Amino acid sequence: MRMINRLGIMAGVATAALLGSAVPALAATSEQAAPSGVGYVWYNAGTSNMAKGRNSFTVKDDHCGDGYKTFVYYEIYDHRSPNGSGGYNYSDRLINGQVIAEDCREVSISVYGPPATTDYIRWVPAKKKISNGNESYGFWEHDSVW
């Protein structure tokens, strides 16, 4: 009987904690490793990390002298709709670009100022071989810019 009461109390405390944090945050930071672990890419949506800039990327190359650069390729669109298989269809591309971290460096760049409405970004971490320019890509991330 005591075990049941303890479980009930623990469940109540856990529920209260969840309800207290149920309001979604207005900002998001996403992280993904570049292929083969050569570095990392962070996307800071909106004003989530103003020390790095609004809608910014931080790209870090972790392995000095390995012959690769870490970078992120991104595309920002005006419209996005679910495609039915867990992904999105994008339309009306506004801008695209890359943020590159040189060998053993970290760079942070704001890639998009405050739009009038929420726009959408998709980005993919990557690595580039310095000697021949060959590129390898990770997995596409989907987020918002605001």
C-alpha positions in Angstrom: 0.0 0.0 0.0 2.8 2.4 0.8 4.5 1.7 -2.5 1.3 2.6 -4.4 1.0 5.9 -2.4 4.7 6.8 -3.2 4.2 6.1 -6.9 1.0 8.2 -6.8 2.9 11.1 -5.2 5.8 10.7 -7.6 3.5 10.8 -10.5 1.8 13.9 -9.2 5.1 15.7 -8.7 6.2 14.7 -12.2 2.9 15.9 -13.7 3.2 19.2 -11.9 6.7 19.6 -13.2 5.6 18.9 -16.8 2.7 21.3 -16.6 4.9 24.0 -15.2 7.2 23.7 -18.3 4.5 23.0 -20.9 4.7 26.4 -22.4 6.8 26.2 -25.5 10.0 28.2 -25.7 10.1 31.1 -28.2 13.7 30.1 -29.2 15.4 26.9 -30.2 19.0 25.8 -30.7 19.6 22.7 -32.8 22.9 20.8 -32.9 24.3 18.2 -35.3 27.7 16.7 -35.8 29.3 17.0 -39.2 30.0 13.7 -41.1 32.8 11.6 -39.5 32.8 13.8 -36.5 35.1 16.5 -38.0 33.1 19.2 -36.2 29.7 20.5 -35.1 27.0 22.9 -36.3 24.6 24.7 -34.1 21.6 26.7 -35.4 20.3 29.4 -33.1 16.7 30.3 -34.2 15.5 33.8 -33.7 16.9 35.5 -30.6 17.8 32.3 -28.8 21.5 33.2 -28.7 21.9 36.9 -29.4 25.6 36.7 -28.5 26.0 34.8 -31.8 23.4 36.9 -33.7 19.8 36.5 -34.8 19.1 33.3 -36.7 22.7 32.3 -36.5 24.9 29.4 -37.1 28.0 28.4 -35.1 30.3 26.1 -37.0 33.2 24.4 -35.2 36.0 22.4 -36.8 37.2 20.0 -34.1 40.1 18.2 -35.8 43.2 20.3 -36.5 45.3 19.2 -39.5 42.9 16.4 -40.7 42.6 17.9 -44.2 38.9 18.8 -43.9 36.8 22.0 -43.2 33.5 21.8 -41.4 30.6 23.8 -42.9 26.8 24.1 -43.0 24.7 24.6 -46.1 21.4 26.3 -45.6 18.3 27.4 -47.5 15.6 29.8 -46.2 12.1 29.7 -47.7 8.9 31.7 -47.4 6.6 28.6 -47.4 6.7 25.1 -46.0 4.0 22.3 -45.9 4.1 18.7 -44.6 4.7 16.2 -47.4 2.9 13.3 -45.6 6.1 11.3 -44.9 7.4 13.3 -42.0 9.3 15.8 -44.1 8.4 19.1 -45.8 7.9 20.6 -49.2 9.5 24.1 -49.5 8.6 26.9 -51.9 9.7 30.5 -52.6 13.3 30.3 -51.6 14.5 33.6 -50.2 18.2 33.0 -49.7 20.8 30.2 -49.4 24.4 30.0 -48.4 27.2 28.4 -46.4 29.1 29.1 -43.2 32.5 27.5 -43.2 34.9 27.0 -40.3 38.5 26.8 -41.3 40.8 24.1 -39.9 40.5 24.0 -36.1 38.4 27.2 -35.8 34.9 28.2 -34.7 32.9 30.8 -36.5 29.4 32.3 -35.7 27.4 34.2 -38.3 23.9 35.7 -38.3 22.3 34.5 -41.6 18.9 36.2 -41.5 17.5 39.3 -39.9 14.0 39.7 -38.5 11.4 38.8 -41.1 7.9 40.3 -41.0 6.5 36.8 -40.6 8.0 33.4 -39.7 10.0 31.9 -42.5 11.6 28.4 -42.7 15.1 27.1 -42.9 16.5 23.8 -43.7 20.2 23.1 -43.2 22.7 20.3 -43.4 26.1 20.0 -41.7 28.9 18.9 -44.0 32.7 18.5 -44.4 34.9 19.5 -47.4 38.2 17.9 -48.2 40.7 20.7 -48.6 42.9 18.9 -51.2 40.2 18.2 -53.8 37.0 20.0 -52.7 34.9 16.7 -52.2 32.0 17.3 -49.9 30.1 14.9 -47.6 26.7 15.8 -46.0 24.9 14.8 -42.8 21.1 14.9 -42.4 18.8 17.8 -43.2 17.4 19.7 -40.2 14.1 21.7 -40.5 13.5 24.8 -38.4 12.1 28.3 -38.4 13.6 31.8 -38.7 12.0 34.7 -36.9 
